Amino acid sequence: MPAPTHPRSSGPPAGGVGISLPWWAVALPAVAFTVLLTMILSPGQAHAATGAPVLGQLIEHTLQLLFR
């Protein structure tokens, strides 16, 4: 016996607003885009790191903790 199906409505729900995004769902990508665009447009202000590589130290420390 087949189950009854509901017809699809093509309009918005009766309440009026169909989908609403939280404020940060729009703000965060906009901020990230602005920061990346600024970094691309002004690469002359970038400076190389002068100390030991932090990422290397982090990986080395993590490996020491895992294989102790």
Backbone as a printed PyTorch tensor [residue, N CA C, xyz], in Angstrom:
tensor([[[ 0.8400, -1.1560,  0.0000],
         [ 0.0000,  0.0000,  0.0000],
         [ 0.9000,  1.2380,  0.0000]],

        [[ 0.7910,  2.0930, -0.9910],
         [ 1.6630,  3.2640, -1.0570],
         [ 1.2860,  4.3030,  0.0010]],

        [[ 2.3100,  4.9920,  0.4690],
         [ 2.0960,  6.0500,  1.4590],
         [ 1.6410,  7.3140,  0.7500]],

        [[ 0.7680,  8.0900,  1.3860],
         [ 0.3350,  9.3300,  0.7490],
         [ 1.4830, 10.3440,  0.6970]],

        [[ 1.5700, 11.0740, -0.3830],
         [ 2.6200, 12.0820, -0.5260],
         [ 2.0230, 13.4660, -0.3680]],

        [[ 2.8530, 14.3870,  0.0720],
         [ 2.4280, 15.7670,  0.2480],
         [ 2.8970, 16.5670, -0.9570]],

        [[ 2.0630, 17.4010, -1.5050],
         [ 2.4910, 18.2110, -2.6480],
         [ 3.5110, 19.2610, -2.2110]],

        [[ 4.4690, 19.5500, -3.0810],
         [ 5.4890, 20.5570, -2.7680],
         [ 4.9280, 21.9400, -3.0360]],

        [[ 5.1990, 22.8440, -2.1350],
         [ 4.7610, 24.2260, -2.3520],
         [ 5.9160, 25.0070, -2.9850]],

        [[ 5.6130, 25.8610, -3.9240],
         [ 6.6590, 26.6060, -4.6050],
         [ 6.9270, 27.9650, -3.9680]],

        [[ 6.1090, 28.4060, -3.0690],
         [ 6.2610, 29.7190, -2.4520],
         [ 6.9090, 29.6300, -1.0860]],

        [[ 7.1470, 30.8080, -0.4860],
         [ 7.7090, 30.8100,  0.8700],
         [ 6.6810, 30.3240,  1.8860]],

        [[ 7.1370, 29.9290,  3.0600],
         [ 6.2010, 29.4870,  4.0870],
         [ 5.2520, 30.6010,  4.4910]],

        [[ 4.1830, 30.2430,  5.1640],
         [ 3.1370, 31.2000,  5.5330],
         [ 3.6520, 32.2880,  6.4660]],

        [[ 4.7240, 32.0070,  7.2330],
         [ 5.2610, 32.9840,  8.1660],
         [ 5.9190, 34.1690,  7.4880]],

        [[ 6.3240, 34.0420,  6.2490],
         [ 6.9320, 35.1570,  5.5290],
         [ 8.4200, 34.9720,  5.3050]],

        [[ 9.2010, 34.7360,  6.3350],
         [10.6510, 34.5900,  6.2070],
         [10.9780, 33.1230,  6.0080]],

        [[11.6580, 32.8080,  4.8990],
         [11.9990, 31.4230,  4.6050],
         [13.2660, 30.9800,  5.3190]],

        [[14.3610, 31.7190,  5.0880],
         [15.6590, 31.3470,  5.6560],
         [16.2900, 32.6050,  6.2310]],

        [[16.8360, 32.4730,  7.4190],
         [17.5690, 33.6090,  7.9910],
         [18.9350, 33.1140,  8.4600]],

        [[19.9650, 33.8870,  8.1190],
         [21.3250, 33.5510,  8.5070],
         [21.7090, 34.3080,  9.7650]],

        [[22.5130, 33.7020, 10.6370],
         [23.0360, 34.4790, 11.7650],
         [24.0130, 35.5360, 11.2340]],

        [[24.2520, 36.5720, 12.0050],
         [25.0850, 37.6830, 11.5540],
         [26.4920, 37.2380, 11.2230]],

        [[27.0350, 36.2740, 11.9840],
         [28.4180, 35.8590, 11.7660],
         [28.5780, 35.0230, 10.5030]],

        [[27.5090, 34.4620,  9.9750],
         [27.6010, 33.6730,  8.7440],
         [27.8920, 34.5740,  7.5480]],

        [[27.6040, 35.8500,  7.6770],
         [27.9220, 36.8090,  6.6200],
         [29.1780, 37.5910,  6.9710]],

        [[29.3430, 37.9160,  8.2480],
         [30.4550, 38.7650,  8.6640],
         [31.8030, 38.0560,  8.5760]],

        [[31.8860, 36.8090,  8.9940],
         [33.1760, 36.1260,  8.9920],
         [33.7590, 35.9420,  7.5970]],

        [[33.0030, 35.4710,  6.6130],
         [33.5890, 35.3960,  5.2690],
         [33.9720, 36.7660,  4.7130]],

        [[33.2050, 37.7960,  5.0420],
         [33.5410, 39.1440,  4.5690],
         [34.8420, 39.6280,  5.1880]],

        [[35.0290, 39.3870,  6.4730],
         [36.2700, 39.7780,  7.1470],
         [37.4520, 38.9870,  6.5900]],

        [[37.2760, 37.6760,  6.4010],
         [38.3530, 36.8500,  5.8610],
         [38.7320, 37.3120,  4.4560]],

        [[37.7460, 37.6240,  3.6270],
         [38.0200, 38.1070,  2.2780],
         [38.7910, 39.4140,  2.3200]],

        [[38.4000, 40.3180,  3.2010],
         [39.0740, 41.6150,  3.3150],
         [40.5240, 41.4440,  3.7570]],

        [[40.7500, 40.5730,  4.7280],
         [42.1170, 40.3420,  5.2120],
         [42.9770, 39.7380,  4.1080]],

        [[42.4660, 38.7370,  3.4020],
         [43.2490, 38.1240,  2.3370],
         [43.5050, 39.0920,  1.1930]],

        [[42.5280, 39.8980,  0.8430],
         [42.7130, 40.8860, -0.2080],
         [43.7660, 41.9040,  0.1960]],

        [[43.7590, 42.3290,  1.4470],
         [44.7620, 43.2720,  1.9430],
         [46.1530, 42.6570,  1.8880]],

        [[46.2580, 41.3860,  2.2290],
         [47.5590, 40.7180,  2.1840],
         [48.0710, 40.6000,  0.7490]],

        [[47.1830, 40.3860, -0.1890],
         [47.5960, 40.2740, -1.5800],
         [48.0210, 41.6350, -2.1350]],

        [[47.2950, 42.6750, -1.7810],
         [47.5710, 43.9950, -2.3350],
         [48.7910, 44.6710, -1.7220]],

        [[49.2070, 44.2780, -0.5320],
         [50.3830, 44.8970,  0.0930],
         [51.3700, 43.8350,  0.5790]],

        [[52.0000, 43.0880, -0.3340],
         [52.9450, 42.0550,  0.0960],
         [54.2780, 42.6330,  0.5630]],

        [[54.5630, 43.9050,  0.2950],
         [55.8240, 44.5140,  0.6950],
         [55.9670, 44.6490,  2.2000]],

        [[54.8910, 44.5920,  2.9260],
         [54.9530, 44.7390,  4.3720],
         [55.1720, 43.4210,  5.0910]],

        [[55.2300, 42.3240,  4.3490],
         [55.4350, 41.0180,  4.9780],
         [56.9180, 40.8610,  5.3320]],

        [[57.1830, 40.3090,  6.4870],
         [58.5540, 40.1000,  6.9420],
         [58.7420, 38.6270,  7.2640]],

        [[59.9380, 38.1400,  6.9950],
         [60.2450, 36.7470,  7.2900],
         [60.4400, 36.5740,  8.7910]],

        [[60.1110, 35.3970,  9.2810],
         [60.3100, 35.0990, 10.6960],
         [61.8040, 34.9650, 10.9700]],

        [[62.2450, 35.4650, 12.1300],
         [63.6800, 35.4720, 12.4130],
         [64.0780, 34.4710, 13.4810]],

        [[63.1750, 33.7710, 14.0740],
         [63.5210, 32.8130, 15.1110],
         [63.4790, 31.3930, 14.5780]],

        [[63.5280, 30.4480, 15.4940],
         [63.3770, 29.0520, 15.0970],
         [61.9500, 28.8360, 14.6140]],

        [[61.7740, 27.9690, 13.6410],
         [60.4130, 27.7520, 13.1360],
         [59.5070, 27.1560, 14.2120]],

        [[58.4420, 27.8370, 14.4990],
         [57.5240, 27.4340, 15.5570],
         [56.8020, 26.1520, 15.1760]],

        [[56.4350, 26.0300, 13.8980],
         [55.7290, 24.8320, 13.4540],
         [56.5930, 23.5900, 13.6300]],

        [[57.8650, 23.6910, 13.3290],
         [58.7790, 22.5660, 13.5180],
         [58.9040, 22.1650, 14.9730]],

        [[58.9640, 23.1670, 15.8450],
         [59.0490, 22.8850, 17.2790],
         [57.7730, 22.2200, 17.7780]],

        [[56.6420, 22.6650, 17.2680],
         [55.3620, 22.0900, 17.6770],
         [55.2660, 20.6270, 17.2470]],

        [[55.6520, 20.3440, 16.0220],
         [55.6090, 18.9560, 15.5310],
         [56.5700, 18.0800, 16.3170]],

        [[57.7700, 18.5940, 16.5660],
         [58.7550, 17.8200, 17.3320],
         [58.2470, 17.5370, 18.7460]],

        [[57.6580, 18.5230, 19.3810],
         [57.1200, 18.3420, 20.7370],
         [55.9700, 17.3470, 20.7490]],

        [[55.1060, 17.4170, 19.7430],
         [53.9840, 16.4930, 19.6470],
         [54.4650, 15.0690, 19.4530]],

        [[55.4580, 14.8880, 18.6060],
         [56.0020, 13.5440, 18.3860],
         [56.6620, 12.9940, 19.6540]],

        [[57.3390, 13.8450, 20.3900],
         [57.9530, 13.4090, 21.6480],
         [56.8860, 12.9730, 22.6450]],

        [[55.7690, 13.6770, 22.6940],
         [54.7020, 13.3020, 23.6110],
         [54.0230, 12.0030, 23.1920]],

        [[53.8770, 11.8020, 21.8810],
         [53.2040, 10.6000, 21.4040],
         [54.0340,  9.3360, 21.5660]],

        [[55.3280,  9.4520, 21.3570],
         [56.1770,  8.2600, 21.3660],
         [57.0480,  8.1850, 22.5920]],

        [[56.5680,  8.6350, 23.6990],
         [57.2770,  8.5590, 24.9680],
         [57.2570,  7.1740, 25.5360]]])
